[in-house]
């Protein structure tokens, strides 16, 4: 338990620390919907028969796409804080 607490407190300024990719994707789909998400990040798993499961599988294997999703998530958080 102490290790988990230490890891959470070791990156207090990283908004992605401790946030699961599935939670990020869920929030983006809720906020934007699949259509807009596919416009923002033009990848097949968002534009053709999209699902959380297929998108997670792709994003876990494709670092550049995951980076784009995380960047969009951070932008969304910034917009909500304004």
C-alpha distance (Angstrom), angle and dihedral (degrees) to the residues before:
residue distance angle dihedral
X1 . . .
X2 3.80 . .
X3 3.81 90.7 .
X4 3.79 91.4 55.6
X5 3.79 91.4 48.0
X6 3.80 90.7 49.0
X7 3.80 92.4 49.0
X8 3.80 91.6 50.2
X9 3.78 92.3 50.0
X10 3.82 94.3 42.4
X11 3.82 92.5 74.9
X12 3.80 105.5 34.3
X13 3.83 93.6 153.4
X14 3.81 96.2 50.4
X15 3.83 107.8 94.7
X16 3.82 90.7 -166.3
X17 3.80 94.4 54.9
X18 3.77 110.3 114.5
X19 3.81 94.1 5.1
X20 3.80 114.7 122.3
X21 3.79 120.5 -133.1
X22 3.81 89.3 -125.1
X23 3.82 90.3 56.5
X24 3.80 91.3 48.5
X25 3.79 91.2 50.8
X26 3.82 92.6 45.9
X27 3.79 91.1 53.0
X28 3.80 93.4 46.7
X29 3.80 92.1 49.9
X30 3.81 90.3 47.6
X31 3.81 92.3 48.5
X32 3.82 100.3 40.3
X33 3.81 108.2 13.0
X34 3.80 123.6 -132.7
X35 3.81 95.3 -77.5
X36 3.80 95.9 55.9
X37 3.80 91.3 38.6
X38 3.81 87.9 56.3
X39 3.79 89.9 50.2
X40 3.80 92.6 49.7
X41 3.81 93.6 45.0
X42 3.79 111.4 23.7
X43 3.79 102.9 -149.7
X44 3.77 126.6 136.1
X45 3.81 96.9 -120.6
X46 3.83 89.0 61.4
X47 3.81 96.8 43.8
X48 3.82 106.0 38.8
X49 3.80 119.9 51.9
X50 3.82 92.7 -30.6
X51 3.77 122.8 -155.5
X52 3.77 135.8 163.2
X53 3.81 91.4 -120.1
X54 3.81 96.6 52.6
X55 3.79 92.3 42.1
X56 3.80 93.1 51.3
X57 3.80 90.9 49.1
X58 3.81 90.9 52.6
X59 3.81 96.0 42.2
X60 3.80 93.0 50.0
X61 3.82 89.9 56.2
X62 3.81 97.9 39.5
X63 3.82 114.9 62.5
X64 3.82 96.6 -174.9
X65 3.81 91.5 54.5
X66 3.79 92.3 45.8
X67 3.81 89.0 51.5
X68 3.81 90.0 54.3
X69 3.82 91.5 49.4
X70 3.81 91.6 49.2
X71 3.81 90.7 47.5
X72 3.81 91.4 51.7
X73 3.80 89.8 47.7
X74 3.81 91.0 53.3
X75 3.81 90.3 48.6
X76 3.80 89.2 51.2
X77 3.81 90.6 51.8
X78 3.81 91.0 49.3
X79 3.80 91.6 49.9
X80 3.81 90.9 51.0
X81 3.80 91.7 51.3
X82 3.81 94.2 54.1
